[in-house]
Amino acid sequence: MVVVLNVVHEHGSRIMGIVVDAVSDVYNIADTEMKPPPDCIGAISTEFVKGLATVSGKMIIIVDIDQLLNSGELCARESLTY
């Protein structure tokens, strides 16, 4: 399955697709419903975590997809295409 995203970066934005094993649920979460991430979330780097939210009794980790897909090697590859 491919999830299509509009990723914002310093040169504007780009439509990207990421391959995932499955999508279980899709939620619309307002910024007011998000809590800031804790200093650490187990093995997950909070550098890419936008916040946490509770939906139907489940804790949801909200990933900052713009930050994640603009980091490291991907960012270096982006600069080669401009």
Summary of the structure (lengths in Angstrom):
residues: 82
radius of gyration: 14.4
end to end distance: 28.6
largest distance: 44.7
contacts: 158
relative contact order: 0.19
helix: 24%
strand: 39%
